[in-house]
Amino acid sequence: MTPADWAEQAPRPFAFLLGAPPPLLVLLNPTPEPALFTLPPSDQPDLEAWRVRLDTADSDDPTPLEGDRFTLLPHHLVVLEREAGR
């Protein structure tokens, strides 16, 4: 990133990965538009799909996600957990 990138005031979607077992991926979208994220692949063979653990829109159904993309709603936060293989 350049110094100009750091100085920009516009909010932007971002994500960070917490590597503690199990891995957690936090996705944040402070903007008024949906944001598309590409989910990182697992570097551990015993871990498979991402599962929603916290969703500020709806958290009653922790369904595994399909594919490697996730669309985050505007003004939204989601925490994903890497699910162990069966």
C-alpha positions in Angstrom: 0.0 0.0 0.0 1.1 3.5 -0.7 1.0 6.4 1.8 -2.0 7.8 -0.2 -3.9 4.5 0.4 -3.4 4.7 4.1 -4.6 8.3 4.1 -7.8 7.6 2.2 -10.8 8.3 4.4 -13.5 6.3 2.5 -14.5 3.1 4.4 -13.6 -0.2 2.7 -14.5 -3.8 3.3 -11.8 -5.8 4.9 -11.1 -9.2 6.4 -8.6 -10.8 8.8 -7.7 -14.3 9.7 -7.1 -15.5 13.2 -5.0 -18.7 12.9 -5.7 -20.2 16.3 -7.4 -23.6 16.2 -9.9 -23.6 14.7 -9.1 -20.8 12.2 -11.5 -17.9 12.3 -12.1 -15.5 9.4 -13.6 -12.1 10.2 -15.3 -10.2 7.4 -16.4 -6.6 7.8 -18.2 -4.3 5.4 -18.7 -0.7 6.6 -19.9 0.5 3.2 -23.5 0.9 1.9 -22.9 -1.6 -0.9 -22.6 -5.4 -0.8 -19.0 -6.7 -0.9 -17.7 -9.9 -2.5 -14.9 -11.7 -0.7 -12.9 -14.7 -1.9 -12.3 -17.0 1.0 -8.8 -18.3 1.6 -8.1 -22.0 1.0 -7.2 -24.2 3.9 -3.5 -25.0 4.4 -4.5 -27.9 6.7 -5.7 -31.1 5.1 -8.1 -32.0 8.0 -10.0 -28.7 7.6 -12.7 -28.3 5.0 -15.6 -25.9 4.6 -16.1 -22.5 6.2 -19.1 -22.3 8.6 -20.8 -19.1 9.7 -20.4 -18.7 13.5 -21.5 -15.1 13.9 -23.6 -13.1 11.5 -25.0 -9.7 12.4 -27.8 -10.2 9.9 -28.9 -13.7 10.9 -27.1 -16.3 13.1 -29.8 -19.0 13.7 -28.5 -21.4 11.0 -24.7 -22.1 11.0 -24.8 -23.6 7.5 -21.5 -24.6 5.8 -20.7 -22.3 2.9 -20.5 -23.6 -0.6 -17.6 -22.5 -2.8 -14.9 -19.9 -2.1 -16.9 -16.7 -2.4 -19.0 -14.9 0.1 -21.1 -11.7 -0.4 -21.2 -9.6 2.7 -24.2 -7.3 3.1 -23.8 -3.5 3.6 -22.9 -2.5 7.2 -22.4 -6.2 8.1 -20.0 -8.4 10.1 -19.5 -12.2 9.8 -17.2 -14.5 11.6 -16.5 -17.8 9.8 -14.9 -20.9 11.3 -13.0 -23.5 9.4 -14.9 -26.8 9.8 -13.0 -30.1 10.5 -13.3 -32.8 7.8 -15.6 -35.8 8.4 
